[in-house]
Amino acid sequence: MSAPKVAVVYHSGYGHTAVVAESVAQGVRDGGGEPIVLKIESAGQDFSEMLDAASEADAIIFGAPTYMGDISAPLKAFFEASSKVWFVQGWKDKLAGGFTNSLSFAGDKAHALNTIFTLSQQHLMIWVGAGQPGGAHSNSDAGENNVNRMGYYIGVATQSDNAPAEVTPPAGDREFARLYGVRMATTAARFK
């Protein structure tokens, strides 16, 4: 049996969400899957090839920064373009998941993840949650090396300081994203 293909469809405004996407893709590889990394450049681009590539995958993980309490405009534009797939139920029963990143620890990241979740449910997809318990149970252990340090369960939420993407998001957030990629690849293999 061939390795499951997992599309990682994402937008990154300043490079921090790209770091998360790369960690997810590494996790897909570590989990025995084949990542198909599809970076959205702008809201005005032609999404036809990207939609085709995502449609060929066994699972799709969507990602974007949280801007002003929701996903960034380029991922929203991709979602709107996916109506072509929706009309033929092209993603029905395909696995789905999501991740987001922002400067704030909260910043309505849950709303952004719910936007991704809602799109997946409109496409009749099967959602795969984060799969990691919250890493911080008190202020004393809320360190940057903890996986799921902010306690998000619907998908992966990470936090980046106002610094270069080479140093932020921190190691625990990158590992959270990697473990999510592993989970999606191994789940896709079971469904395949």
QUIJO-V961049 format. One record per run of one state. SS is the DSSP state (alpha for helix, beta for strand, coil for the rest). FROM is the first residue (numbers start at 0). LEN is the number of residues. If there is no record, write none. Layout:
ss=[SS & SS]
from=[FROM & FROM]
len=[LEN & LEN]
//
This chain:
ss=[coil & beta & coil & alpha & coil & beta & coil & alpha & coil & beta & coil & beta & coil & alpha & coil & alpha & coil & beta & coil & alpha & coil & beta & coil & alpha & coil & beta & coil & alpha & coil]
from=[0 & 4 & 11 & 15 & 30 & 33 & 40 & 47 & 56 & 58 & 67 & 69 & 71 & 72 & 81 & 82 & 87 & 94 & 102 & 108 & 122 & 125 & 127 & 138 & 141 & 155 & 159 & 170 & 191]
len=[4 & 7 & 4 & 15 & 3 & 7 & 7 & 9 & 2 & 9 & 2 & 2 & 1 & 9 & 1 & 5 & 7 & 8 & 6 & 14 & 3 & 2 & 11 & 3 & 14 & 4 & 11 & 21 & 1]
//
